[in-house]
Amino acid sequence: MRFLTVILVILGVLVLWDLGWWFGFGVSPLSPWELKQMVNENRAPLIIDVRTPGEFDSFHIPGAVNVPYPATLAELASVAPDPTRPVAVVCMTGHRSPPVVSQLQQGGYTHVLNVTWGMAAWKLFGGETASGS
């Protein structure tokens, strides 16, 4: 019973974190299962992974580009030059990516989404990964 309570509290905190970014700062969420479906249907957005190079090399979504957090808008724009192209930002657990989404939005990007709960959820829901650079 105690284990279940801990799990529910953790899930509640994660949901509140995402809702806070969404309603407080306009950071729209993208669930890992929705992204997985988009990838499988060849309609995936540009995926920017803001984890460290070591984390990225360990495993990442195939086709994702690594721009480690914190990044300048110029660094982000170098991999996403078209501000109208859909972009999904991912980190390990969903805590580094929301500020990057907000930064891109403030920089004029029109369709930027935060991958909810990050690569941890991507792996949990069976998302394909690659390793290396």
N, C-alpha and C positions, 0 to 999 in steps of 0.2 A: 504494500500500500504506500509506503514511504517513497519507493522508487517511482511509482506512478505520479505521486504528488510533485516530485522533483521534475519529472519530464513535463508535466502540465505547466509548471511555473516557468520553465525554460521556454517552452513554446509560447506562452503568454508574453514573455519579455520580447521574444523575437517578433511576434505579431505587433506589439505596441511600438517597437522600434521602427518597423516598416510603416505603420500607420502614421507615426509622428513625422517621418520624412515625407510621406505622401501628402498628408493634409497640411503640415506645417511649412513645407518647402516646395511642394509640387513635384516631388520625385516619384514618378510613376513606377510601380513594381511590374516585373515580368517574372512569372513563376518559372522554375526550372523545367517543369513538364511542358509549359507552353513554348519555351525556347527549344526544347528537345523536338517538339512537333515541327516547329519552324525549320530547324536544321534538317530534319528528316524529309521535309517537303521542298528542300532547296530554296527556301525563302527567308533564310536567316539574315538578321541585321549584321552590320559590322560588329564584331565582339571585341571589346577592349578589356583585357585582363590587367587589373592594376596591382596584382600581387608582386612580390619580389621576383627577380630573375630566377632564383633558386626554386621558389615555389612553382613558378611557371614551367621550368624545365622538368620538374618532377611529374607534373601532369597538368594538362590544359585542354580546353575544348579545341578540337581540330579547326584550324583556320583563324583562331583568335590571335590578336596581336598584343604584345606585352608592353605596357607603358606603366612602369612602377609608380606607386603612390608615395609621396605627393608628386604630381606632375603639373607643369605649367600648361596654360591653354595652348601655347605654341607647340609644345611637345604632343599634346593630344591632337591638335589640328594637323600635325605632320602625318599622322596615320589616318585621320578622318578629315580630309580637306573639304568635303562637301557637307555643309551644315544642314542640308535637307535630307541627307541619307539617314535611314534609321540606324541607331547605335544602341547596343546593349553593353552595359558596364558590369563586370563581375570581379569579385575578390574572393577570399576564402570563405567568409561567413556572412557577408553582407554588411560589414561595418566600414570598410574603406571605400566602397563603391558609391554610396549615396552622395558624399561631398563632391565626387568627381562628376556625377550626373548633374548636380546643381551647378557646378562650375561650367560644364558644357552648355547648359541651358542659359546661363548668364552670358555666355560667349556667343549666343545667337543660334545654337543648335536647336532644331525644332522637334525632333522625335528621338528622345533619349530615354532609355529605360534602365532600371536597376534590377539585376537578376537577384531575386529574393533568396536570401540565405546562402548565396554564393556557390562556390565550387563544392562545398560540403553537401549541399542539397542536390547539385547536379549529379554528383557521384551516387548519392543515396537513391535518386530516382532513375539510375541506370543510364545516365548520359555518357556518350562515348568520349574517351580522352586519348590524348597522344602525349608523348614525352619528348624531351629534348627541345631545342630551339626552333 
